[in-house]
Amino acid sequence: MTDLTLDKDARTRLASEIKHYLETDLDIDIGNMDAELLIDFLTPSLGARFYNLGLKDAQALLARKVDDINDELYALEKPVQDRG
């Protein structure tokens, strides 16, 4: 797995959302740098967990699609007549 990184715009928006949440819901005032440090702290553990959940969802979707294809292939089989 490659390192989880955010582009500058996404990082700035996320830091702003964190600041807003902390100020509004928890009455905690932090600066932009502190919000970005919080992102740096949480990304390795939370990011990897959400990434892995996404992979599991993708695997489940792929398995369902492969099952669908197998069903379609089975439906294409021709009956075999044995003469004997």
Phi and psi in degrees as GROMACS dihedral restraints (atoms count N, CA, C in turn):
[ dihedral_restraints ]
;  ai    aj    ak    al  type     phi  dphi    fc
    3     4     5     6     1   -77.3    20    10
    4     5     6     7     1   163.0    20    10
    6     7     8     9     1   -61.6    20    10
    7     8     9    10     1   141.4    20    10
    9    10    11    12     1   -83.1    20    10
   10    11    12    13     1   119.5    20    10
   12    13    14    15     1  -135.2    20    10
   13    14    15    16     1   155.5    20    10
   15    16    17    18     1  -114.8    20    10
   16    17    18    19     1   145.0    20    10
   18    19    20    21     1   -70.3    20    10
   19    20    21    22     1   166.3    20    10
   21    22    23    24     1   -57.9    20    10
   22    23    24    25     1   -43.9    20    10
   24    25    26    27     1   -64.6    20    10
   25    26    27    28     1   -44.4    20    10
   27    28    29    30     1   -63.9    20    10
   28    29    30    31     1   -40.8    20    10
   30    31    32    33     1   -63.3    20    10
   31    32    33    34     1   -43.2    20    10
   33    34    35    36     1   -64.0    20    10
   34    35    36    37     1   -44.2    20    10
   36    37    38    39     1   -64.0    20    10
   37    38    39    40     1   -42.7    20    10
   39    40    41    42     1   -64.3    20    10
   40    41    42    43     1   -42.6    20    10
   42    43    44    45     1   -60.6    20    10
   43    44    45    46     1   -40.7    20    10
   45    46    47    48     1   -64.1    20    10
   46    47    48    49     1   -41.9    20    10
   48    49    50    51     1   -63.7    20    10
   49    50    51    52     1   -40.7    20    10
   51    52    53    54     1   -63.5    20    10
   52    53    54    55     1   -47.4    20    10
   54    55    56    57     1   -57.3    20    10
   55    56    57    58     1   -46.5    20    10
   57    58    59    60     1   -61.7    20    10
   58    59    60    61     1   -45.3    20    10
   60    61    62    63     1   -61.1    20    10
   61    62    63    64     1   -49.1    20    10
   63    64    65    66     1   -62.1    20    10
   64    65    66    67     1   -40.9    20    10
   66    67    68    69     1   -69.7    20    10
   67    68    69    70     1   -44.9    20    10
   69    70    71    72     1   -76.4    20    10
   70    71    72    73     1   -48.7    20    10
   72    73    74    75     1   -91.6    20    10
   73    74    75    76     1   -29.7    20    10
   75    76    77    78     1  -116.3    20    10
   76    77    78    79     1    -1.7    20    10
   78    79    80    81     1    55.4    20    10
   79    80    81    82     1    41.8    20    10
   81    82    83    84     1  -115.9    20    10
   82    83    84    85     1   127.3    20    10
   84    85    86    87     1  -103.5    20    10
   85    86    87    88     1   118.0    20    10
   87    88    89    90     1  -128.9    20    10
   88    89    90    91     1   160.7    20    10
   90    91    92    93     1   -92.0    20    10
   91    92    93    94     1   176.3    20    10
   93    94    95    96     1   -60.1    20    10
   94    95    96    97     1   -42.9    20    10
   96    97    98    99     1   -64.5    20    10
   97    98    99   100     1   -42.0    20    10
   99   100   101   102     1   -63.4    20    10
  100   101   102   103     1   -39.4    20    10
  102   103   104   105     1   -63.7    20    10
  103   104   105   106     1   -40.3    20    10
  105   106   107   108     1   -70.1    20    10
  106   107   108   109     1   -35.1    20    10
  108   109   110   111     1   -65.0    20    10
  109   110   111   112     1   -36.3    20    10
  111   112   113   114     1   -64.2    20    10
  112   113   114   115     1   -41.0    20    10
  114   115   116   117     1   -59.8    20    10
  115   116   117   118     1   -45.7    20    10
  117   118   119   120     1   -61.0    20    10
  118   119   120   121     1   -36.8    20    10
  120   121   122   123     1   -70.9    20    10
  121   122   123   124     1   -41.8    20    10
  123   124   125   126     1   -82.4    20    10
  124   125   126   127     1   -27.8    20    10
  126   127   128   129     1   -57.3    20    10
  127   128   129   130     1   -47.2    20    10
  129   130   131   132     1   -60.9    20    10
  130   131   132   133     1   -40.6    20    10
  132   133   134   135     1   -86.4    20    10
  133   134   135   136     1   -51.3    20    10
  135   136   137   138     1   -70.3    20    10
  136   137   138   139     1   -42.2    20    10
  138   139   140   141     1   -59.4    20    10
  139   140   141   142     1   -44.5    20    10
  141   142   143   144     1   -64.3    20    10
  142   143   144   145     1   -38.6    20    10
  144   145   146   147     1   -65.1    20    10
  145   146   147   148     1   -45.8    20    10
  147   148   149   150     1   -67.4    20    10
  148   149   150   151     1   -36.7    20    10
  150   151   152   153     1   -59.9    20    10
  151   152   153   154     1   -46.0    20    10
  153   154   155   156     1   -65.1    20    10
  154   155   156   157     1   -38.1    20    10
  156   157   158   159     1   -61.8    20    10
  157   158   159   160     1   -40.6    20    10
  159   160   161   162     1   -62.5    20    10
  160   161   162   163     1   -40.4    20    10
  162   163   164   165     1   -63.0    20    10
  163   164   165   166     1   -41.7    20    10
  165   166   167   168     1   -63.6    20    10
  166   167   168   169     1   -40.3    20    10
  168   169   170   171     1   -62.1    20    10
  169   170   171   172     1   -42.5    20    10
  171   172   173   174     1   -65.2    20    10
  172   173   174   175     1   -40.7    20    10
  174   175   176   177     1   -63.0    20    10
  175   176   177   178     1   -41.8    20    10
  177   178   179   180     1   -64.7    20    10
  178   179   180   181     1   -42.3    20    10
  180   181   182   183     1   -62.4    20    10
  181   182   183   184     1   -46.0    20    10
  183   184   185   186     1   -61.5    20    10
  184   185   186   187     1   -42.0    20    10
  186   187   188   189     1   -62.1    20    10
  187   188   189   190     1   -41.2    20    10
  189   190   191   192     1   -64.5    20    10
  190   191   192   193     1   -41.1    20    10
  192   193   194   195     1   -66.9    20    10
  193   194   195   196     1   -39.2    20    10
  195   196   197   198     1   -64.5    20    10
  196   197   198   199     1   -40.4    20    10
  198   199   200   201     1   -60.6    20    10
  199   200   201   202     1   -42.1    20    10
  201   202   203   204     1   -61.2    20    10
  202   203   204   205     1   -42.7    20    10
  204   205   206   207     1   -65.0    20    10
  205   206   207   208     1   -43.2    20    10
  207   208   209   210     1   -59.6    20    10
  208   209   210   211     1   -41.2    20    10
  210   211   212   213     1   -62.4    20    10
  211   212   213   214     1   -42.5    20    10
  213   214   215   216     1   -64.5    20    10
  214   215   216   217     1   -41.4    20    10
  216   217   218   219     1   -65.1    20    10
  217   218   219   220     1   -40.4    20    10
  219   220   221   222     1   -61.8    20    10
  220   221   222   223     1   -39.1    20    10
  222   223   224   225     1   -66.5    20    10
  223   224   225   226     1   -21.7    20    10
  225   226   227   228     1   -82.9    20    10
  226   227   228   229     1   -12.7    20    10
  228   229   230   231     1   -61.4    20    10
  229   230   231   232     1   143.6    20    10
  231   232   233   234     1   -97.7    20    10
  232   233   234   235     1   143.9    20    10
  234   235   236   237     1   -69.0    20    10
  235   236   237   238     1   145.1    20    10
  237   238   239   240     1  -105.6    20    10
  238   239   240   241     1   128.8    20    10
  240   241   242   243     1  -104.9    20    10
  241   242   243   244     1   117.7    20    10
  243   244   245   246     1   -87.7    20    10
  244   245   246   247     1   129.9    20    10
  246   247   248   249     1  -106.6    20    10
  247   248   249   250     1   105.5    20    10
